[in-house]
Amino acid sequence: MNTSTSQQLFAKAQNYIPGGVNSPVRAFRAVGGTPIFIKSAKGPYIYDEDGNEYIELINSWGPMILGHGHELIQKAVSDAIQHSFSFGAPTRREVEIAELIVSMVPSIEKVRMVNSGTEATMSAIRVARGYTGRDKIIKFEGCYHGHGDSFLIAAGSGAVTFGTPDSPGVTKGVANDTLTAPYNDLEAVQQLVDANKGQIAALILEPVVGNMGCVLPKEGFLQGLRRICDEEGIVLILDEVMTGFRLSKGGAQERFGITPDLTTLGKIIGGGMPVGAYGGKAEIMNYVSPAGPVYQAGTLSGNPIAMAAGYTMLTYLNEHPEVYTQLENAGNKLATGFRNSMEKLGLKYTLNHIGSMYTLFFTPNAVTDFPSAKSSDLPLFGKYFHAMLNRGIYMGPSQFEAMFLSTALTDAHLDRIIAANEEALLETTA
């Protein structure tokens, strides 16, 4: 496979961009080699600057549920552009998408649009602190909520790949206000709460983790967190930036039957455009300026291009429930194919899977938290990644990432992915 243009671009990029990329995981540090520079994408395919075609399993880290360049979303963006790019003033579409989100996610009574998932989680934490009058938060090892200071304490995903889970530049004060618990460990959470009585404003987590790889909550874990938060007056925040509108119309919270106080959203509600949102109980959201004293603002928040794309995406998902059946079937077929191949080859790696999200961990251990995820053979994953890439399958360049499927994948595409996986496993483990 010729990737000479990507190599040249990466060499040039390093002269002008820190590390040559604008987000660390893209640098391929975790898998070795040179990052692939993408030129275009359509449906289930992505194309690089050298003209190589790949079936891709990132889908812009989740939002491309309908595949790349869906014609309805393209038209919505094109139509919106005709009216200019940004106003910095209220628009009809902001009201319509807010109403739609509230109708689709029962726990959300009011919602505020922002520009990214990171902005959404930072804002949700601030509102929770303002609402409760408390300073501390609880987060979980391996859950990644963006690059806000409070979240870079024992963080996962890009921070793991970058090699600095506790990032320089985060103050000791912020670290002291951030309590970290192991994922899926209710007892540890209770101990933190007991040791910090009346001091904890919020508990935030990914209901299904996507940033230490795909890790599912144990039975009763989410419900146990809801009980603890209720007993202690703690704001429960579900970060559904990845899972919102992907695992079901109402997100992971609908799938698992859990009602948070606040929810953070992103990616999918922009149809691939830069966007985020946070929302929840009206009594909490009414603390947000200008309704209340907690300040949060953004010139580009609710910008008309992103709102047009997001409204079209959410409307389609709301009106076509068969999307979720299709995603579920695709995920089940891929998981079954992967497991059959591992059994055939005598391999005992761990495959975590729910709906259209999955991660193949190169460890025989059950992966239920960050330490068990880190038991994976990372050099072996790097070899596997390149073996898949050479077979035209584009994956996330880190063991600690979930993969995402789209409705653009046909049975033929899934068969090709399953076959490539078996060949790659055979090549890298022989």
C-alpha positions in Angstrom: 0.0 0.0 0.0 1.5 3.3 -1.1 1.2 6.0 1.6 4.0 8.3 0.5 1.8 11.4 0.4 0.6 10.8 3.9 4.3 10.4 5.0 5.2 13.7 3.3 2.3 15.6 4.8 3.1 14.3 8.3 6.7 15.3 8.0 5.6 18.8 7.0 2.9 19.0 9.6 5.4 18.5 12.4 7.1 21.8 11.5 3.9 23.7 12.2 1.6 21.7 14.4 2.6 20.2 17.8 3.4 16.5 17.1 2.0 17.0 13.6 -1.6 16.5 14.6 -4.4 18.4 16.2 -5.5 15.6 18.5 -2.9 13.3 20.1 -4.4 9.9 19.2 -4.1 10.7 15.5 -0.3 10.6 15.6 -0.2 6.8 15.6 2.1 6.8 18.6 0.3 3.8 20.1 0.6 1.7 17.0 3.7 3.0 15.3 4.1 4.1 11.7 2.8 7.3 10.0 -0.8 8.5 10.3 -3.0 8.3 7.3 -4.1 11.7 6.0 -7.7 11.5 4.9 -9.0 13.3 1.8 -12.7 12.2 1.6 -15.3 9.7 2.8 -18.6 8.4 1.5 -20.9 5.8 3.0 -18.8 3.1 4.7 -15.6 4.2 2.9 -12.8 6.6 3.7 -10.1 7.6 1.2 -6.6 8.9 1.9 -4.4 11.4 0.1 -2.7 8.5 -1.8 -6.0 7.2 -3.2 -6.3 4.2 -0.9 -9.8 3.1 0.0 -10.7 1.7 3.4 -13.8 0.4 5.1 -13.7 2.4 8.2 -14.8 1.7 11.8 -14.2 5.0 13.5 -17.0 7.1 11.8 -15.5 10.3 13.2 -15.5 8.7 16.6 -19.2 7.9 16.6 -21.4 10.5 14.9 -21.6 9.0 11.5 -24.4 6.6 12.4 -25.7 6.8 8.8 -22.3 6.6 7.2 -20.3 9.4 5.7 -21.8 12.1 3.5 -25.4 11.1 4.0 -27.4 12.9 1.3 -30.0 14.3 3.7 -27.4 15.9 6.0 -25.4 17.2 3.1 -28.5 18.9 1.8 -29.3 20.4 5.2 -25.8 21.8 5.5 -25.9 23.1 1.9 -29.2 24.8 2.4 -28.1 26.4 5.7 -25.0 27.8 4.2 -27.1 29.8 1.7 -28.3 32.0 4.7 -24.7 32.7 5.9 -22.4 30.8 8.3 -23.0 32.2 11.7 -25.0 34.9 13.4 -24.1 35.0 17.1 -27.8 35.5 17.7 -30.8 33.2 18.3 -32.3 31.1 15.5 -35.4 29.1 14.9 -33.4 25.9 14.4 -31.9 26.1 17.9 -35.4 26.0 19.4 -36.4 23.1 17.2 -33.4 20.9 17.9 -33.8 21.7 21.7 -37.4 20.6 21.6 -36.4 17.4 19.7 -33.7 16.5 22.1 -36.1 17.0 25.1 -38.7 14.8 23.4 -36.1 12.0 22.7 -34.3 11.9 26.0 -36.8 11.7 28.9 -34.3 12.9 31.6 -33.6 16.2 29.7 -36.1 18.9 30.5 -33.9 21.8 29.3 -30.8 21.8 27.2 -28.0 24.3 26.3 -26.1 24.0 23.1 -22.3 24.3 23.0 -19.5 23.6 20.5 -17.9 20.3 21.7 -18.2 17.4 24.1 -15.4 18.9 26.2 -17.3 22.2 26.5 -20.4 20.2 27.5 -18.8 18.3 30.3 -16.9 21.3 31.6 -20.1 23.3 31.7 -22.1 20.5 33.4 -19.6 20.2 36.2 -19.7 24.0 36.7 -23.5 24.0 36.9 -23.5 21.0 39.3 -21.1 23.0 41.6 -23.2 26.1 41.4 -26.4 24.2 42.1 -25.1 22.2 45.1 -22.6 24.8 46.5 -20.0 22.1 46.7 -16.5 21.8 45.1 -15.5 18.2 44.6 -16.4 15.7 41.9 -16.1 12.0 41.4 -14.9 10.6 38.1 -13.8 7.1 37.1 -10.4 5.7 36.0 -10.4 5.2 32.2 -13.5 7.4 31.6 -12.5 10.4 29.3 -14.6 13.5 29.4 -12.5 15.8 27.2 -9.5 17.8 28.1 -10.9 20.0 30.8 -8.5 20.2 33.8 -10.9 18.3 36.1 -11.0 15.4 33.8 -7.2 14.8 33.2 -6.8 13.0 36.5 -6.1 9.3 35.7 -7.7 9.8 32.4 -8.1 7.3 29.5 -8.1 7.4 25.7 -5.9 10.1 24.2 -4.3 10.8 27.5 -3.2 7.2 27.8 -1.9 7.1 24.3 0.0 10.3 24.9 1.6 8.8 28.0 0.6 11.5 30.5 -2.6 10.4 32.3 -2.0 13.2 34.8 -1.2 16.1 32.4 1.2 18.8 33.3 -0.6 22.1 33.6 -3.4 20.7 35.8 -3.1 22.5 39.2 -2.9 20.7 42.6 -6.1 22.5 43.6 -8.0 21.0 40.7 -6.5 17.6 41.4 -7.6 17.9 45.1 -11.2 18.5 44.1 -11.2 15.5 41.7 -11.8 12.1 43.3 -11.2 9.1 41.2 -12.8 5.7 41.6 -12.4 2.4 39.7 -15.1 1.8 37.1 -17.7 -0.8 38.1 -16.7 -0.6 41.8 -19.6 0.7 43.9 -17.9 0.0 47.2 -15.0 2.3 46.2 -17.5 5.1 45.3 -19.3 4.7 48.6 -15.9 4.9 50.5 -15.1 8.2 48.6 -18.5 9.6 49.5 -18.2 8.6 53.1 -14.8 10.2 53.4 -16.0 13.5 51.8 -19.5 13.9 53.3 -21.3 17.0 52.1 -18.4 18.0 49.8 -19.2 16.2 46.5 -21.1 18.2 43.9 -21.2 15.7 41.0 -20.4 12.2 39.9 -19.7 11.9 36.2 -19.1 8.8 34.1 -19.6 7.3 30.6 -22.5 4.8 31.1 -20.7 2.6 28.5 -17.1 3.5 28.4 -15.6 4.2 24.9 -12.3 5.7 25.9 -10.5 2.8 27.5 -12.0 0.6 24.8 -15.6 -0.5 25.0 -16.3 -1.4 28.6 -19.9 -2.2 29.8 -21.3 -1.4 33.3 -21.8 -4.4 35.5 -25.4 -5.3 36.3 -26.7 -2.9 39.0 -23.7 -0.6 38.8 -25.5 2.4 37.3 -28.5 1.9 39.5 -26.2 1.7 42.5 -24.7 5.1 41.5 -28.1 6.6 41.2 -29.0 5.4 44.7 -25.8 6.8 46.2 -26.3 10.2 44.5 -29.9 10.4 45.7 -28.8 9.6 49.3 -26.0 12.2 49.3 -27.5 15.0 47.2 -24.9 14.5 44.4 -25.7 15.5 40.8 -25.4 12.4 38.6 -24.0 13.3 35.2 -24.0 10.7 32.4 -21.5 11.6 29.6 -23.3 10.3 26.5 -21.1 12.1 24.0 -20.4 8.7 22.4 -23.5 6.7 23.4 -26.2 9.3 23.1 -28.6 8.5 20.2 -26.3 5.6 19.3 -27.2 2.8 21.7 -30.8 3.7 21.4 -33.0 6.7 20.6 -32.7 7.8 24.3 -29.1 6.8 24.6 -27.5 4.4 27.1 -29.7 5.8 29.9 -32.8 4.5 28.1 -31.1 1.1 27.3 -30.1 0.6 31.0 -33.1 2.2 32.6 -31.2 4.9 34.5 -32.2 8.5 34.9 -29.4 11.0 35.4 -29.7 14.6 36.7 -27.6 16.0 33.8 -26.6 14.5 30.5 -23.8 15.6 28.2 -24.1 15.1 24.4 -22.0 15.7 21.3 -20.9 14.4 18.0 -24.2 12.8 16.8 -26.3 15.9 17.5 -24.2 17.7 15.0 -24.5 15.1 12.3 -20.7 15.2 12.2 -20.4 19.0 12.6 -18.6 20.4 15.7 -21.3 20.6 18.4 -22.1 19.6 22.0 -24.9 20.0 24.5 -25.7 19.5 28.2 -29.1 19.2 29.6 -31.2 17.8 32.4 -33.6 18.7 35.2 -35.1 22.1 34.7 -34.4 23.1 38.4 -30.6 22.5 37.7 -30.5 24.0 34.2 -32.3 27.1 35.4 -29.0 27.9 37.3 -27.4 28.5 33.9 -27.0 32.2 32.8 -29.0 34.2 31.9 -31.8 32.3 33.8 -29.4 31.8 36.8 -26.1 32.8 38.3 -23.8 30.1 36.7 -22.1 31.7 33.7 -21.5 29.9 30.4 -21.4 31.4 27.0 -20.2 30.9 23.4 -20.3 33.0 20.3 -20.7 30.0 18.0 -23.0 28.0 20.3 -26.0 26.8 18.3 -24.5 27.9 15.1 -26.9 27.5 12.1 -24.7 25.0 10.1 -24.3 22.5 13.0 -27.9 22.9 14.0 -29.2 22.2 10.5 -27.0 19.0 10.4 -28.0 17.9 13.9 -31.7 18.5 13.5 -31.7 16.5 10.3 -29.8 13.6 11.9 -31.9 13.5 15.0 -35.2 13.8 13.0 -34.1 10.9 10.9 -33.2 8.7 13.9 -36.5 9.7 15.6 -38.6 8.8 12.6 -36.7 5.6 11.6 -36.4 3.3 14.6 -35.3 0.5 12.3 -31.9 2.2 12.3 -31.3 0.7 15.8 -32.4 -2.7 14.7 -30.0 -2.5 11.8 -27.1 -1.3 14.0 -27.8 -4.1 16.5 -27.9 -6.7 13.9 -24.6 -5.5 12.4 -22.9 -5.4 15.8 -24.1 -8.9 16.6 -23.0 -10.3 13.2 -19.5 -8.8 13.6 -19.1 -10.0 17.2 -20.2 -13.5 16.3 -17.8 -13.5 13.4 -14.9 -12.3 15.5 -15.6 -14.8 18.2 -15.9 -17.7 15.7 -12.5 -16.7 14.2 -10.8 -16.6 17.6 -12.2 -20.0 18.5 -11.0 -21.4 15.2 -7.5 -20.0 15.8 -7.4 -21.1 19.4 -7.2 -17.5 20.7 -8.7 -16.3 23.9 -8.8 -12.5 23.5 -11.6 -10.5 25.0 -14.3 -8.9 22.8 -16.5 -6.3 24.5 -19.6 -5.4 22.5 -22.9 -3.6 22.8 -25.0 -2.5 19.9 -22.8 -0.8 17.3 -19.8 -0.4 19.6 -17.0 -2.9 20.2 -13.4 -3.4 21.2 -11.2 -6.4 20.7 -8.8 -6.4 23.7 -5.6 -8.4 23.3 -5.9 -10.0 26.7 -7.5 -13.2 27.9 -8.8 -11.4 31.0 -12.3 -10.0 31.3 -12.2 -6.3 30.7 -14.4 -4.5 33.2 -12.3 -1.5 34.3 -9.1 0.4 33.5 -6.5 -2.0 35.0 -8.0 -5.0 33.2 -8.0 -2.9 29.9 -4.3 -2.1 30.5 -3.5 -5.9 30.7 -3.8 -5.9 26.9 -0.8 -6.7 24.8 -0.3 -3.2 23.3 2.6 -4.1 20.8 0.4 -7.0 19.5 -2.5 -4.6 19.0 -0.2 -2.3 17.0 0.7 -5.2 14.7 -2.9 -6.2 14.4 -3.9 -2.6 13.6 -1.4 -2.4 10.7 -2.4 -5.9 9.4 -6.0 -4.6 9.3 -5.0 -1.3 7.7 -3.1 -3.3 5.0 -6.3 -5.2 4.3 -8.3 -2.0 3.8 -9.9 -1.8 7.2 -9.4 1.6 9.0 -9.7 1.4 12.8 -9.0 3.6 15.7 -5.2 3.7 16.2 -5.3 2.7 19.9 -6.2 -0.3 21.9 -8.0 2.0 24.3 -10.8 3.1 21.8 -14.2 1.7 20.9 -15.0 1.1 17.3 -18.2 2.3 15.8 -20.4 0.8 13.1 -22.8 2.6 10.7 -25.9 1.7 8.8 -23.8 2.1 5.6 -22.2 -1.2 6.3 -23.8 -4.0 4.3 -23.6 -7.7 5.0 -20.9 -7.8 2.3 -18.8 -5.2 4.2 -19.2 -7.0 7.5 -18.1 -10.3 5.9 -15.0 -8.5 4.6 -14.2 -7.1 8.0 -14.7 -10.5 9.6 -12.4 -12.1 7.0 -9.8 -9.4 7.4 -9.9 -9.8 11.2 -9.2 -13.5 10.9 -6.4 -13.0 8.5 -4.9 -10.3 10.7 -5.1 -12.4 13.8 -3.5 -15.3 12.0 -0.7 -13.1 10.7 0.1 -11.4 14.0 -0.2 -14.4 16.3 1.5 -17.1 14.1 
